Amino acid sequence: MFAEKILIALDFSLHSNLLLNCVDEFLDVGLQEIVLVHVIDIRIGEAASAISNLKAEERFKSIVEKFNSLGVKTKTFTPVGFATAEILHIAKREDVSLILIGSKGKSVLKEVILGSTVFDVMRNAKAQVLIEKYNKDEKGELINASSNKFNKILVPIDFSKCSYTIIEKVKNLKPLVEKIIFLTVLEQAESIEAADKSKKECRKDLEKIASEFEKSDIATKIIVKEGIASKNIVEVADDEGVGSIIMGTRGRGLIGTLLIGSTSDAVVRGANKAVILVHCAS
């Protein structure tokens, strides 16, 4: 399943609290269990850790009651340690299918700066990672960037093994998805003729992939671009108004031999949409 068991990393900031709004979207794709994790920084000392633990447990009560009322089993963990290490350890031990974590920075709309925990989790997790993004409403209050992440999605394709792993994952979202934008970004060709040839070949391969989803009444759109992969992915996501971007952590590269790992890092930093990273072995 795409997200049968998800881990939600909470620090009880406004950013992380908004992650709880994402849960409803997973109910239609097999969500059965939620693992809530609040890591207490080991550096604050024993006495402060004990107080933080009590506060966390108290805050968890209402959250657990809500999810249990929806028929979703919920576990809570308040380990003392370093955030990244504890989140990854619990994710592995609990065998979660997805980690839900929020980005945050000095500016929500511009220059989003990933916290070190978010960056380290997305780079090292073996499970899928959803990095939530935020906007501000008319009153200037923080809100989730999208309340419907799966209705319309962008899937960058580089035809690597990782790409086909992602395609299989996306198939599990069929009950929610109405349209998929398939995007391939090519490196700049030496000539117009070579560029046209590459684009035609890519478009033909993308049409084969798209046809599998169209059989399930999911609309598709194929886009082939040239240039810097991350820049094109972010621009297409905005232009097409998608709810999320689903891509791999590694691949043979959307431009030449560039690892998609560096591309995905740049996309997460620059995108105004939620980014879902699918772990692909190197």
Rosetta blueprint (number, residue, H / E / L):
1 M L
2 F L
3 A L
4 E L
5 K E
6 I E
7 L E
8 I E
9 A E
10 L L
11 D L
12 F L
13 S L
14 L H
15 H H
16 S H
17 N H
18 L H
19 L H
20 L H
21 N H
22 C H
23 V H
24 D H
25 E H
26 F H
27 L H
28 D H
29 V H
30 G L
31 L L
32 Q L
33 E E
34 I E
35 V E
36 L E
37 V E
38 H L
39 V L
40 I E
41 D E
42 I H
43 R H
44 I H
45 G L
46 E H
47 A H
48 A H
49 S H
50 A H
51 I H
52 S H
53 N H
54 L H
55 K H
56 A H
57 E H
58 E H
59 R H
60 F H
61 K H
62 S H
63 I H
64 V H
65 E H
66 K H
67 F H
68 N H
69 S H
70 L L
71 G L
72 V L
73 K E
74 T E
75 K E
76 T E
77 F E
78 T L
79 P L
80 V E
81 G E
82 F L
83 A H
84 T H
85 A H
86 E H
87 I H
88 L H
89 H H
90 I H
91 A H
92 K H
93 R H
94 E H
95 D L
96 V L
97 S L
98 L E
99 I E
100 L E
101 I E
102 G E
103 S L
104 K L
105 G L
106 K L
107 S L
108 V L
109 L L
110 K L
111 E L
112 V L
113 I L
114 L L
115 G L
116 S H
117 T H
118 V H
119 F H
120 D H
121 V H
122 M H
123 R H
124 N H
125 A L
126 K L
127 A L
128 Q E
129 V E
130 L E
131 I E
132 E E
133 K L
134 Y E
135 N E
136 K E
137 D L
138 E L
139 K L
140 G L
141 E L
142 L E
143 I E
144 N E
145 A L
146 S L
147 S L
148 N L
149 K L
150 F L
151 N L
152 K E
153 I E
154 L E
155 V E
156 P E
157 I L
158 D L
159 F L
160 S L
161 K H
162 C H
163 S H
164 Y H
165 T H
166 I H
167 I H
168 E H
169 K H
170 V H
171 K H
172 N L
173 L L
174 K L
175 P L
176 L L
177 V L
178 E L
179 K E
180 I E
181 I E
182 F E
183 L E
184 T E
185 V E
186 L E
187 E L
188 Q L
189 A L
190 E L
191 S L
192 I H
193 E H
194 A H
195 A H
196 D H
197 K H
198 S H
199 K H
200 K H
201 E H
202 C H
203 R H
204 K H
205 D H
206 L H
207 E H
208 K H
209 I H
210 A H
211 S H
212 E H
213 F H
214 E H
215 K L
216 S L
217 D L
218 I L
219 A E
220 T E
221 K E
222 I E
223 I E
224 V E
225 K E
226 E E
227 G L
228 I L
229 A H
230 S H
231 K H
232 N H
233 I H
234 V H
235 E H
236 V H
237 A H
238 D H
239 D H
240 E H
241 G L
242 V L
243 G L
244 S E
245 I E
246 I E
247 M E
248 G E
249 T L
250 R L
251 G L
252 R L
253 G L
254 L L
255 I L
256 G L
257 T L
258 L L
259 L L
260 I H
261 G H
262 S H
263 T H
264 S H
265 D H
266 A H
267 V H
268 V H
269 R H
270 G H
271 A L
272 N L
273 K L
274 A E
275 V E
276 I E
277 L E
278 V E
279 H L
280 C L
281 A L
282 S L
